[in-house]
Amino acid sequence: MLRMARIGRNEICYCGSGKKYKRCHLEIDEGAADRRLVARGPATLRQKNLMIIAAAKEIFHLERPWDQVKSGMTDARIKAFYEFIADLWPLTTPSSDRFPPPTSGLRALYLGENMPEVMVDSVFRFSLYADQIILPHPFDNPHRIREEHNPIAHPEQWRLQTLRVGYQLAMLAPWIAADIVVLMPEPGDFNPELFFKTAEMARARLGDDFLADEDIEEMATTDARIRELYLLPDDHIAQKLREITPGITNEKVAAVVRFAALRRKHDPLLLDSTLDQLPGQMTSVKVGTNLETALLLCQTIGAFPYTNVKFRWKEILSVGKELDPNSQVWSPLTHAFQSLDFKFLNKLDSSFAVEMRNEGRLSGFRAFMRKLWDVVDGEPDLAKQEKLALDFRDELGSEYDKAKADWDAIDRDLMKWAVPAIAGVVESIGGFATGHFNMAIPGAGFAVQGLNELIQAHLKRQVFRKKTPMSVLIDLSEKRT
């Protein structure tokens, strides 16, 4: 590399850290050629997922305490990471390397907020109820970004976003290694025509009713809003406090400013600097792919969408097709689900949560869900659906009782678990969140007009599902029993 040719091992590193090159970026620069060679070779989607985790660990040293990861996330390392992503995901990547292979298991596609902490929580919460969870990539493909904002050309603009990506990858690494979580790129990244067609279909379906005010409010989580405040310069925080609380004392203002500095230091998703000390930062609140693309993926890879966002749930339900307007054949089962409280793993250490899966916790309930999936995916006729719905409703009660025993066992294990922090980012062990498991199974499935033709024309698939048979909402807003 040119950098290595220009800089001696004992010279001051080019990154401005003040350290000698051999103790700073020599290692990452020396590994660049090997990373490029590995990334440009043939690989399946799973192999690419494992490569991403390995590269992120090598470049950012994710195994270190998180404060060291934060302080060591230099622009040079950010650039190296996105160079690897660009090499791994060229726009010519064949579809066979972008889609997970067929499976007989229960595969769920996450269709919700793509913010790191929300996505990780959503993986934990549904991990006991599906065999495999498909997540959209948490990072942006440099090939799709203009030069003036490209992370390879301008890594300084991507410090905050890359910190969040690193956090996500550190937390998800055990799940990806266990093949419980699969990161998958957006099909539109590799096929602009497909991207624009699905976007046009979404606009035609939604019309002017794209996002209501309450939908925007739902996306803006409290934690995200507070983090935005912590990044403000000290004088801006003081000004806002005085506007919100007239008469507040200078001592209290100073205490809040000091607290904000502490939060920036200790929050895994915040840089230590305030926004006035940083170049402009590329950040975004993503809400996953549009519904058309999500259903296209579900029909192609054999998955069902699940979400934690209510406006997404309304959108999914809007494309549910019943065989008979007067007959919701699966309502006995879906109503039975709605009447029960479910427990979901919540804010847990990543290794503990994976161990619960590896020990087979709730395996009986997953088997029940897998059997249900096989049936609804097999398109039984109307008469059979009505009887099957009653049979599954009765079986749900028995499986729910078994699940409660597993929840109790996990609770006991939580009391004994010694909490090893993943990359130093987990402050404490969590537990369960109690909520509602909404399930929808329209008699004729979820479908969008014209989608099957897109799959045939742009993905070149002749064999695929013609509809998505079911969907799930995780609702933690209220208990039902």
N, C-alpha and C positions, 0 to 999 in steps of 0.2 A: 504493500500500500504506500501511497505517497506520504502519508503522515509518518509512517515508520521510517521511511527513507530520510525524512527531514529532521526527525527528532531522535536524539540519542536516549538510551535507557535512563541515564542520570540527569537528563535535562528536565526543566520544568514542563509539566504536561500542558498541552495546547488548550485544555478546557478551562483554564483559569483557576483551578483549585489550589494552586501553589505547591502541590505535591510533585515528586519526581514522576516522570512518565512511567517508569517500571512499576510504581506503586499506585498508578491511577488507571490510565486507559490502555496500557500496553496489552494486557490480557484480552480485552474486548476487541482490540484492533487485530491481534494475531488470530483470533477465532473467526474473523469475518470471512475469509476464504472458505473455511470448512463449512460455515453456516450457509454460504451461498451455494456450495456444491450440494449439500444435503437438501436445501430448499428447492433446488431446480431439478432434482431427480424425480422419477415416477413414485407416486405414493397414493394410498387410499385416503379417504376422509379421516378415518381413525388415526392412521399414521401421521397425517398432517396435524391433527389435534395434539398428538403426543409431541410432535416437533415444536409446536407453538409453546407448549408448557416448558419444554427443555430449553428453548431459546430465551424465553422470558426469565427463567431461573438463571441462565448463564449471564445474560446481559444486565439484569437488575439485581441479581443476588437475592432472590425472593426468600431464601431460607434465613436471612438475617433478621434481627429485630426491625420492626417497620420504620422506626425513626431513622435507622441507617439506610433503609431502602429509599426513604424520602430524600434524605440529604445526598444520596449517591445517584439520584435519577437526573443525571446531567443531560444537556442537549445532545451530546455525542452519543449517549446510550439510547436516548429516544430515537435519534436518527437511525442507529444500528438496528433497533427493533423494527421500525417501519420498513427499512431496507429488506429485512428478513421477510416481513409480511408480503412485500411487493414481489420478492423472488418466489415465495411459496404460492401466491395466488395471482399469477398472470391472467390477463383477460382471456387467454386462449385455453385455460384449464378445461379439460373435457368434463362433461356432466357426470361421467362415471366416477370422477374423483371429487365431485362436489355433493353427492347424495349418499346417505347411508344405505347399506345393502338391505334387501328385504329381511324381515324378521317375523317370527311367530309370536313375539312378545308384545307387551302392551306399551305402545310408544306414544308419548304426549308431546305436543308442540306448544311451547310457551308463547302466549300472545298477550303480552302485558308490558309494563314499564321496563325499559332497558337500562335503568339507572343501576349501578353496581350493587348497592346495598339492598335494593328492592328485588332485583333479579336473584341474588343469592338467597335471600329469605324465601322467595317463591320456589326455588329449587328444593330447599330444605323441606318446606311445608308439603310439597307434593311427592317427595322422594319415596315415601312409604306406600304410595298408591299407584305407582306406575313402574314398569320395568326399566324404561329408558326415557329421558327427557331431552328434547331437542331445543337448543337455544340459538338465537341469531348471534352472529359474531359480535363481541363487545367492542371491537376495534374497526376503524374505517380502512378501506382498501386504498392505498395511495394512488393506484392507477385511476381512481375515479375522482380525484381531488385536483383542483386547479393549482398551478404552480405557485401563485401568491399565498396560498394557504396550505400547501402540501407539507406533511410532517417530515419528509425527507429534505426538502429545501429549507423549511422553516420550523425545525423542531422546537424552537423557543416558544412557539404559539401553542404547543401541545403538551405543556408540562402538567397542567391540571387534569386534562383528559387522560393522559397516559398514566398518571398516578392512579386514577380510577380503574383503568384497564388492568394495571398491574395488581391492584387489590382483588379484582374479580378473578383473575387467573390464579392468584395465590390461593384464594378460597375454593375455587372449583377444581384445582389440580387433582385432589384425591378422587373426586367424582369422575373426572375425565379418565384417569388411570384405570378406574374400575369399570369403565364403559357404561356408567349410569347416565352421564351427561355427554352429549355430543354437540359441539359447536359447529354451526353450519352457515355458510355464506348465503347472502341474498341472491336468488337466481338473476335478478335484474342487474347485478353488478357485472355479469358476464354477457348479458343479452339486453342491450338498451331498448330494443324494440319491444321485448317482453315487458320491461319495466314500464314503458310509456303506455302499453296496451292495458296492463292491469291498473295503472293510475287512471286512465280514461274510464275504465269500467267502474272503478270506485267512485269517481266524480259523478258518473251517470246514475249510479245507484243511490248515492247520498244526496245529490242535488245541493241545495243551500244548507241542508241540515248536517253539515260536516261535524262540527263540534259546538255543542251548546256551552253556555257559560259554566254550568255546573260540571261539565266534562273537563274543561280546562282547569277548574278548581281542584278536581279530583287528582289530576296529574301532578299538580304542584304540591308535593308532599311537604309536611311540616319540617321534617329534617332537612330537605333540600333548601327550603326558604331560609332556615336558620344558618345553614352553611354559607349561603350567599351573603348574609349579614356579617358573618365572621371575616369574610374576605375584604370587607370595606376598609378603607383607611381609618385610622383612629378618630380623626376629626369628623368623618362622615358618621361613624357610629355615635359619637357624642351628639352630633346635630340631630340624628334621628331619635335618640333617647329624649332629648329636650322637647322635640316636637310631640312625641307620643305621651310623655309624662311631664307636663309643665310643672315647674317648681322643684324638679329633682335636684338634689344637691350635687356639687362638684365632686364630693367624695364618692358618691354612688356612681356617678358617671365614670370616674377613674377606675372604680372597682370592676365595672362591666367591661371597660376597655382592656384591663389586665386579664379578665376572664376570657375575652375573645382571643387574646394572644395565646393563652394556654390551650384553648380549643384548637387553634390552628396548629399548635405544636403536637397535640396528642390525637387529634382526629385523623384516622387513616386516609380519609378522602380529601384532606385539605393540605395545601402547601403552607409552609411557615410564613410566606410573604403575603402582604396585602396586594390588592389589585394595582395600586399605584406604583408598586415596586416591580411589577411584572410587565412584559410586553403583552399585547392583546392576546387573549386566550380563546381557543376554539373549544367550546363546550356546547352540548345539546341535550335536551330532554327527549329521549326516544321512546316511542310507544310501540315498538316492534314494527313488523311489516304490515301492509294493509291487508284487509280481510281476503281480498281476491288472491293475493300471493300466498297467504296462510293456507287457504283451502287448496290452492294448487299444490303446495308442498304436502299437505295432508293426504290428498288423493294420490300423489306420486310415491310417497315413502311409507304410506300405511300408518298414519297417525291421527290423533284427534286433538283439537285445540283446547287448551285450558288457560284460564286467565284469572287475575286478581283485580281487574279493573272493570267497574260496573258498566261504563259506557261501551267497552269492548263486548261485554256480555250481551247488552241490548243489540249491538250490531250483529253479533253471531245469531241471536235468536231471530232477527229480522229476515234471515235467509233460510230459516228452517221450513221444510216442506212437509205438510201432512198429507197422508194418503186420502183422507176424507176430512173436510173442514169440521165435521161434527164428531170426529172420532180421533182422539189422541190415544193411540193404542198402548203407548208405554207409560201413560200417566200413573197407573198403580205403582210402578217401580219408582218413577221420578218423585212422586209425592212422598213415598216412603223415605227416600233419601233426604228430602227437605225437612222431614219431621225429626231428624236425628241430629244431635250434636256430634261433631267429629273433632279429634285432636290432631294438630299439625305440629311437627317439629318447628321450633322457633328460636332464632338467634343462638344457635348451638355452635360449639366447636365443630369444625368441618370433619375432623377425623372421627369424632364420636358419632356424628350423624352417618358417616359412611359405614362405621362399624355396625350400627344398628341394621343397615341393609345387609351387610356381609353375614351377620348372625341370623338372617332370615326373619327378622321381626316383621309382622304383618304379611308374611308370605302367603298365608291363607286368604287374606282379603285381596291381595294382588291376583291370586289365582281365580278368585271369584270375579274380579274385574276383567281379567283376561278372558274368562269364559263368556262373560257378557259381551265383550268386544267381538269375539269370534262369531257370536250369534248375530248381533246387529250388523256386523260387517258382511255377513253372508246373505243378506237380503231375503229373509224368510217371508212367505206370503202373509197376507193380513190375518187370516184365521190363526196361523201359528204364532204370530206376534202377540196376539191378545192372550193366548194361553201362556206363552213364554214370559210375558210381563208379570203375570200373576205368580208363576213359579219362581222367578227371580226375586219378586217382592218378598215371598215367604223365605227364600234362602238368605236374603239380606239380613233379616233379623238374627239368624243363627251366626252368620259371619261377623255381624256387628258385635255380638257378645264375645266372640273369640278375639276380636280386635281390642276390646276393652281390657282383656287380660294382658295383651301385648303392651298396651299403653301403660298399664300399671307396672309391668316389668321394666319398661324403659324408664319410668319414674324412679324405680329403685336403683337402676344402674346410674342414673344421673347423680344420685347422692354419693356414689362411690367413685365417680369418674375424676381422675386427676387431669386437670385442664392444661394440655400443652398448647400454647398459643401458636396458631398458624401464622408464620412470618411476623409474629408479635402483634397481630392486629385484633385478636379476640380479647376483649377485656374481661369477660366473665362467661360462665356457662349459662345458657338459657334454659329452655324447657319446652313446654307445650303452649300453643295458642289454641283456644277452643273457638270453633266457628261452624259454618254451614257448608255442606258439600252439595252445591246445586248441580244437578245433572239434567241435560236435555237430550232427548232421543226422538226427534221427529220421525214420524212413520216413513217418510221418503227421504230422510236425511237433510243435511245442509248442502245447498248447491247455489251456484251463481251462473246465470245464463252466459254461455259462450266460453266458459272456463275449460271444458273438455276439449274444445277445438284448439285452444291455446296450448294445452299440454301436448296434443298431437303435433301441432305445427312447430312449436318452439323448443320443446324438450324431446321431440322425436320419440315419444312413448306411444306404443300401440296397445300395451297392456297396463291399465291403471284403474283405480277405483273411480266410478262415475259420480260419487258423492262422498261426503263425510258423514258417517252415521251418528256421531254423538259429540258432545262437548261438555266441559265442566267449568264451573266458577267456584273459586275458593272465596268465601265471604266470611270475614272475621268480624263483621260489624255487629252481629248479634247472635245470641244463643237461642235455640228453639225449644229446649226442654229444661 
